[in-house]
Amino acid sequence: MPETTLTYVEQELTMDGVPLAEIARSVGTPVYIYSLRRILAQLERLRAAFTPLQPAFHYSLKANGNSAIIRALVGAGCGCDAVSAGEIFLARRAGCPPERIVFAGVGKTRAEIRYALETGIGWLNVENAAELRRLEALAAELGHRPRAALRINPALQAETHRHIATGHAGSKFGIPLVEARMLLEHRGDYPHVEIAGLHMHIGSQLGRPDESAAAARLAVELAREFQLKHLNLGGGFPVAYEGGHAVPVEDFAAALVPVLAKQGMKVAFEPGRFLVAEAGVLVAEVQYVKRGGRTVVLDTGMNDLLRPALYEARHPLLPLRVGEAAARPVQVVGPICESADVIHPAAVLPPLAEGDLVAIGVAGAYGMSMASNYNARPRPAEVLVEEGAWRVIRARETFEDLIRYEPKGQ
Ligand SMILES: Cc1ncc(COP(=O)(O)O)c(C=O)c1O
């Protein structure tokens, strides 16, 4: 994590000047804590990298759907990328104008499409021919003519974890190029849909700008062939997890700008992870140290942060207080009744004791948004650090929340 967000001051881990232990003491653990400054800085970095294209950025809400974060990014000029009617609702509620909402998703139901049309959103990214027919029928019924982009599948295997590669031929996402061409040739069959662009998202946490450029080239060729003026190239810009190196976003820009500049097209991106991942930590408390110090059990696990179990992700672990003792590898686990609930198999940490606090870094994206109540655990609180102060942006769930939707007296 860059020093600008997390720094040790007098041996205490701070976020933008605020000691994380102060928040944990007040709000309890586990707690997600985000730096607003860092989120906005990430957006500025993206904007600067892609200046020659002047693209639109649609924040991908799936990364972190807290309304305070959506509102801040919308306020800074982002649109929103939604993948469900629920996310369209969140975007609208956080003040995003409907025309700046794009709606992607592989399985849009009739009810969701209807909701999107009634909301008047800017774009629907269509993922298959049957969806286009469904959209045509609903648009005709409601007397609308929405703008749509065809989500193409470029049949490229992006270098990333297999669970987040979405642009290869065997993937459930998007429309193969041959089929997209056929749909475009017959776009007159869909008089209530204005097919005005192409959409593509080949994966998340991407490792190779040249692959992204190759995919963009395919999209540009197809768009030119059918005089389409809008290209939405999805998200996928990577961040550095533990000790890791992520290809800088500037390298993606260096590969993509030459492909996209001077094509007379409006370009859009849908960043999620890049905007929020490095701005967030999940702070937890050590419950037990066992196996002669080789295993540390925290009060957070895969229910709060699924990424280690789902993607074998390695998040950096940082003690909230550092001393002089030497660090050594230790297995860090959660309390969930699953062997997969290992937060880190060998985190290098100083000796920890019951009651110590640790921060799981780079946890701002796909952390809270993927959290569940598994093992009947109320989900954590969320806190936003802003200009040297902090506030709770989502309260910790309670036991009552666990039964809220069950009939009373059951
Ligand atoms: C269509 C689409 N757009 C954008 C994103 C955001 O990706 P990322 O968080 O990697 O930027 C995703 C995530 O998988 C996606 O499926």
The ligand as an SDF file (V2000), in Angstrom:
LIG
                    3D

 16 16  0  0  0  0  0  0  0  0999 V2000
  -18.8650   -5.8130  -17.2590 C   0  0  0  0  0  0  0  0  0  0  0  0
  -17.9260   -5.4230  -16.1780 C   0  0  0  0  0  0  0  0  0  0  0  0
  -17.4870   -4.1540  -16.1320 N   0  0  0  0  0  0  0  0  0  0  0  0
  -16.6430   -3.7420  -15.1690 C   0  0  0  0  0  0  0  0  0  0  0  0
  -16.1830   -4.5980  -14.1840 C   0  0  0  0  0  0  0  0  0  0  0  0
  -15.2650   -4.0800  -13.1360 C   0  0  0  0  0  0  0  0  0  0  0  0
  -14.0580   -4.7110  -13.1820 O   0  0  0  0  0  0  0  0  0  0  0  0
  -12.8540   -4.2220  -12.2900 P   0  0  0  0  0  0  0  0  0  0  0  0
  -13.3140   -4.1990  -10.8960 O   0  0  0  0  0  0  0  0  0  0  0  0
  -11.7940   -5.2070  -12.5350 O   0  0  0  0  0  0  0  0  0  0  0  0
  -12.4550   -2.8690  -12.7770 O   0  0  0  0  0  0  0  0  0  0  0  0
  -16.6210   -5.9280  -14.1970 C   0  0  0  0  0  0  0  0  0  0  0  0
  -16.1440   -6.8620  -13.1620 C   0  0  0  0  0  0  0  0  0  0  0  0
  -15.9370   -7.9940  -13.3100 O   0  0  0  0  0  0  0  0  0  0  0  0
  -17.5100   -6.3540  -15.2180 C   0  0  0  0  0  0  0  0  0  0  0  0
  -17.9580   -7.6110  -15.2630 O   0  0  0  0  0  0  0  0  0  0  0  0
  1  2  1  0
  2  3  1  0
  2 15  2  0
  3  4  2  0
  4  5  1  0
  5  6  1  0
  5 12  2  0
  6  7  1  0
  7  8  1  0
  8  9  2  0
  8 10  1  0
  8 11  1  0
 12 13  1  0
 12 15  1  0
 13 14  2  0
 15 16  1  0
M  END
$$$$
